[in-house]
Amino acid sequence: MKDYRKANLAGFDLRDMDLENIDFRRANLSNANLTGKSIVNCDFTCANLQGVNLKGSNLRGANLRGANMSGADLRNVNLEGADLSGTKLENANLDGANLSKTYIRGTDIRGVDFKNVKLKDAIIKLVYDGEFKRISTLS
């Protein structure tokens, strides 16, 4: 696994980078452009992904535990089977996203619209939308 732990890639255009088997734990990828990328076997634990553009990307099974994805463009992104526990999604755009089989626990969902999001078989334990709530579905 390539080691990019704590790397500062803020604002970088990473569309030409091979994004397989990378350790991005605690890395700063805020406002980076990863549009349409297939991001395989990468660990984004506690990474700063504020304002990142992941539109149309495939992050199936990604580890995003504790990541800050506030204001991220996640339109049409595939997060099937991803771990979003403790992730901050405040004001992220999830229009058309696939969150099927995703693990959502302790996730900050303030300002997120789930109307056009696929949540089939998602495991939803606890979310924060101004206060912590135990729920089984998002709407």
Secondary structure, 3 states (H helix, E strand, C coil): CEECCCCECCCCECCCCCCECEECCCCECCCCECCCCECECCECCCCECCCCECCCCECCCCECCCCECCCCECCCCECCCCECCCCECCCCECCCCECCCCEEEEEECCCCCCCCCECCCCEEEEEECCCEECCCCCC
